[in-house]
Amino acid sequence: EDNYLKSKSVFRRRAYSIGSITNSRLNWKEDTTFLQSEELNRYMGGVIRHFEPLLMESKNYIESIVHRLIKSAKIPQDDYEIGCHQIRISAENDFNGYPAPEGFHRDGFDYIAIHCVSLNNVNGAISLVRPIDDEDHLLEHVLMPGQVMVLDDREVEHYVTPMTPKLPGAAHRDIFVITISHIKE
């Protein structure tokens, strides 16, 4: 469970790991600390958060995704710090799931990749992306299982609409959010 929610309903479960890519090799760290500034995250900025680490099978999966992303998304070959959030957002008849309770935001990295793993009985969860300085140009997309959305986090902000069950019962959306930043010397 994500113990940092400001809600009585537990609608988010989360694991997190960080690592670095040097010489094309991804090395995972033991640290699972995550911190964003209050400027970037009005909901939980300024709070040092600790999460359970990703399981090894998830880390192996993420490593293959990261290498493909860097090649296919034309992210410059370089050394990077990588963060990976494994997130399940849930909703039921009596509560909504909020993929982005902080509203439109940036994450504070060079690039982010949002990879949808699964959708089950989900209504909503529409990804919205817009340039930082132009709220009138809005891209809307429902991220389907297997799809990855890569964003230049320095240029755009993003949001995901609340979700509810399509049919009565439980609903969930599983994603990986991968953050990528150049290692600064």
Buried (B, 14 or more C-beta within 10 A) or exposed (E): EBEBBEEEBEBBBBBBBBBBBEEEEBEBEEEBEBEBEEEBBBBBBEEEBEBEBBEEEBBEBBBEBBBEBBEEBEBEEEEBBBBBBBBBBBBBEEBBBBBBBBEBBBBBBBBBBBBBBEBBBBBBBBBBBBEEEEEEEEEEEBBEEEEBBBBEBEEBBBBBBBBBBBEEEEBBBBBBBBBBBBEEE
